[in-house]
Amino acid sequence: MGNGTGDSVQTDTGAAPDLSKQLANPLAALISMPIQANYDDGFGFDGEGERWLINVQPVIPFKLNDEWNIISRTIVPIIDQSNYTDSRFNESGLGDVLQSVWFSPADPNSRGWIWGLGGAFLFPTASDEFLGAEKWGAGPTFVALKQTGPWTFGALSNHIWSYAGDDDRGEVNATFIQPFCAYITPTKTTFTINSESTFDWTDSQWNIPINFMVAQMLKIGDQPFQVQAGARYWAASPHDDQEGEWGLRLAVTLLFPKG
């Protein structure tokens, strides 16, 4: 450590240009393993509830042929809830897994746009009834983005309808919209703003967190990875005490480029 060789951590400005750009593209042909930790409060009847949400999100591309790829992204949530007045909500464990699969052209179109179309699938894997919807769900998902110079901008969306599960639980009928914009500096620092908004059609409620994040590409030995930190502002939430509040996001993403 400390001599610039071996296992020292280095800012990756050599191989990183393509990796930083690929990582800003959810449809890139790049195997990655993001591990994302989110902290928020303002939950529960009195607004004292707190939650840590750790999302493990392996992204694996598959080449169909020279023209088409399949991109698989699995989101596995690990949840810790505490300080709820109703102690039944003070649980830790696994949440519901969301699997997305996109069919995407291998190259951008003539105007430089990259797009993917496919399906999203909700699995009732929660280890406790208060950590998930206890419903099976599915629906369409779509991504469109453009990368020009240091900029990446676009949007990801899906809609999930429940079709089976516990009859005593409410139906899932929700639209997720994630517009995003990222800027990559010459030192491979990435500044990103996005919104991970959900509209619940059953209850006619918006959930709108706006995320501001800074990420840096690094390398230990031959292993490239990205670290990220940021804040989240709750513009709208079904929890009244959460609106106008701030949350925290920390993440590390391991990258496995071909070759």
Beta strands, then each sheet from edge to edge (+ up, - down):
strand 1: 9-11
strand 2: 31-43
strand 3: 49-56
strand 4: 59-63
strand 5: 68-82
strand 6: 92-94
strand 7: 97-105
strand 8: 113-123
strand 9: 135-148
strand 10: 151-165
strand 11: 173-184
strand 12: 189-195
strand 13: 197-200
strand 14: 205-220
strand 15: 223-236
strand 16: 246-256
sheet 1: 1+ 14- 12+ 11- 10+ 9- 8+ 7- 5+ 3- 2+ 16- 15+
sheet 2: 1+ 14- 13+
sheet 3: 1+ 14- 12+ 11- 10+ 9- 8+ 7- 5+ 4-
sheet 4: 1+ 14- 12+ 11- 10+ 9- 8+ 7- 5+ 6-
end
